[in-house]
Amino acid sequence: MAVASAAPGSIFCKQLLFSLLVFILLCDACQKIYLRVPSHLRAETLVGKVNLEECLKSPSLILSSDPAFRILEDGSIYTTRDLILSSERKSFSIFLSDGERQEQQEIKVVLSARENKAPKKRHTKDTALKRSKRRWAPIPASLMENSLGPFPQHVQQIQSDAAQNYTIFYSISGPGVDKEPFNLFYIEKDTGDIFCTRSIDREKYEQFALYGYATTADGYAPEYPLPLIIKIEDDNDNAPYFEHKMTIFTVPENCRSGTSVGQVSATDLDEPDTLHTRLKYKILQQIPDHPKHFSIHPDTGVITTTTPFLDREKCDTYQLIMEVRDMGGQPFGLFNTGTITISLEDENDNPPSFTETSYVTEVEENRIDVEILRMKVQDQDLPNTPHSKAVYTILQGNENGNFKISTDPNTNEGVLCVVKPLNYEVNRQVILKVGVVNEAQFSKAANLQTPTMCTTTVTVKIIDSDEGPECHPPVKVIQSQDGFPAGQELLGYKALDPETASGEGLRYQKLGDEDNWFEINEHTGNLRTLKVLDRESKFVKNNQYNISVVAVDAVGRSCTGTLVVHLDDYNDHPPQIDKEVTICQNNEDFAVLKPVDPDGPENGPPFQFFLDNSASKNWNLEQKDGKTAILRQRQNLDYDYYSVPIQIKDRHGLVATHVLTVRVCDCSTPSECRTNGKSARDIRPNVILGRWAILAMVLGSVLLLCILFTCFCVTAKRTVKKCFPEDIAQQNLIVSNTEGPGEEVTEANIRLPMQTSNICDTSVSVGTVGGQGIKTQQSFEMVKGGYTLDSNKGGGHQTLESVKGVGQGDTGRYTYTDWQSFTQPRLGEESIRGHTLIKN
């Protein structure tokens, strides 16, 4: 149900005015109520009460036409601000609306200001009640909860002094009457006696706020609504109880006496700050009960330790049976019990210790990465925590780093391993001292003393094994001189058999010798030089040359060593310099000479530079810093190449003479050097043939030789005249008697006579065409100044005319290309048939 009340504010006022306007237009007056009120009304003062249901049941909207009043759902009228009634009467309307039924009703309320006049009898024509004496006031009332009756039980009586003059009817409203819990109270309307119909639980209803009303038979209210407070007196009917039936606290072991463990709390539903809710705590039982370690404050419920000797290793959990009692702990008070569990937190108060005082194990020599021993420890602290996890350390005996010890995370055992090979011939047993501690630091509790580290001894016996040769040290350095001659012997690499402590029976071989400088003696391992040792060789790094050597015993076991030949530098290389330099006259008239000495620094700079007397006329040489020199022109020279001989000495006097080719150019940088035309005298032109040029020259030469050979063959056979009969197998040898023209042959030298010569003179059969027996006779005749060709043109046979083509005007002249195209295939065919004839 929506209840609207007047409130200040422009928005509300606008909405209220609009709603009132609608109601005025639609509503009819339902009833009219008269109320007598003081002339001065304070805010939130109850003015009176009207019965809204008589006009409209279940209104969804309740509005007041005057914002100075607000109406509640039960019909109570309250002021919203202080009011002073300037006139004797003030009226306003209450508008009711039902949204579902679309009904509206109006109740008119008329307020009359009371006057202090003498009382008089009420007549039917009087519009208001007036009285001079008043006893209408609240009467204190209370009820005991859980009352046993009898019911209905009298609570109290209300009376109005207006009842002395008029017939007054009494009524009440509020929780317990027309609100939850319904029908708990009722009033006799004639006498004003209030009764309770049943027992009440104070934990549900601490008090009831009711309103009493006094009205006349015609509906007038001569009195204000009377507030009635009925208080329910508490009865100790609820025992206290712990909020959690099972509570768990933790406390470190070995903690100081008086350490707070935790606080328990209980709840009592009875009235607070009374004896019914004054609680006391106590420990009924400790499990285990001896010795007593805990106490509790009876008022606060704080549990503390009473001794510093809580030991988790003896008992890790305690249970306390607690009691809480009200009435200040009196025996007749109500009580309840609960269980408190106290768990002890582990502290590292127990050091680990080995299960044995000493251990013995063994391992074969030269074995690595092998487990040789496991050591167990015992620790009373909580397992799988830093307080019990062990950390092992080798304290003595592992100076060479042969052993390593670690912790197995699953078993907490110490695992001893060999990580470097042991040598039986050097040491036949090793004694180790091993210690153990926890990952966590030892507890600093006041009642504990810091223990010493637990230690044990481990004797490792080394088992001898027949092992191969040992190359020790793995790298051996020998000294030699730069330039050491070939054929000389050097001390080589020596390996030993550890069983015999000698190198007898070992064989040596080379594994690596980059430049093949040495050969190795198979039995002694000594080296013999095969070349002159050169420190400046590209295979020498940092004056060292390396040879890898393998030593093998009789059964094939081997070891490998490296022999480093350290070459002491010898001054065997004079300074070297670039043979060509360029001087750009447009930029600088000099060139910087930077010689290089392949020898070491002790045999290199400072250098001395000397200019040959023949070059002193045009050139000047200036020494700079012992490492470079400047070659300068005495005067500007023509752009050309010049030869300048100079000498360069190193610090020990080893000298070398170099002839420099100096190019003088018109350029800005040496890479852009170009020769000026006025003095282009290239005494040494650089002509470089490409690979394609060389290939062309070779192919041209081969072609020329082929032409010469062809001419020779044709000339040699020209004088032979033979007449061959027709070959039944159509395989005839053609005698060409023709020689290809030389380079001076022109088109005028090649003519074709039209007459046919005697077939037996110089003609030969050249075969059949198409298998039809049609033969073509060709005759070649060599004449002075040229060649002639006589051809009997047969059906389908190729002739020189056919090669050249028809319709070219002069059929008696042929080019060299025509000649070449006609003769080359026939020469090949003649060669093949010649070979065939020879075979036959």
Secondary structure, 3 states (H helix, E strand, C coil): CCCCECCCCHHHHHHHHHHHHHHHHHCCEEEEEEEEECCEECCCCEEEECCHHHCCCCCCEEEECCCCEEECCCCEEEECCCEECCCCEEEEEEEEEECCCCEEEEEEEEEEECCCCCCCCCCCCCCCCCCCCCCCCCCCEEEECCCCCCCCEEEEECCCHHHHCCCEEEEEECECCCECCCCCEEECCCCCEEEECCCCCCCCCCEEEEEEEEEECCCCECCCCEEEEEEEECCCCCCCEECCCEEEEEEECCCCCCCEEEECCEECCCCCCCHHHCCEEEEEEEECCCCCCEEECCCCCEEEECCCCCCCCCCCEEEEEEEEECHHHCCCCCEEEEEEEEEEECCCCCCCEECCCEEEEEEECCCCCEEEEEECEECCCCCCCCCCCEEEEEEECCCCCCEEEEECCCCCCEEEEECCCCCCCCCCEEEEEEEEEECCCCCCCCCCCCCCCEEEEEEEEEECCCCCCECCCCEEEEEEECCCCCCCEECCCCCEECCCCECCCCEEEEEECCCCCEEECCCCCCEEECCCCCCCCCCCECCEEEEEEEEECCCCCEEEEEEEEEEECCCCCCCECCCEEEEECCCCCEEEECCECCCCHHHCCCCEEEECHHHCCCEEEEECCCCCEEEEECCCCCCCEEEEEEEEECCCCCEEEEEEEEEEECCCCHHHCCCCHHHCCCCCCCCCCCHHHHHHHHHHHHHHHHHHHHHHHHHHHCCCCCCCCCCCCCCCCCCCCCCCCCCCCCHHHEECCCCCCCCCCCEEEEEEECCCCEEEEEEEEEECCEEEEEECCCCCCCCHHHHHCCCCCCCCECCHHHHHHHHHHHHHHHHHHHHHHHHC
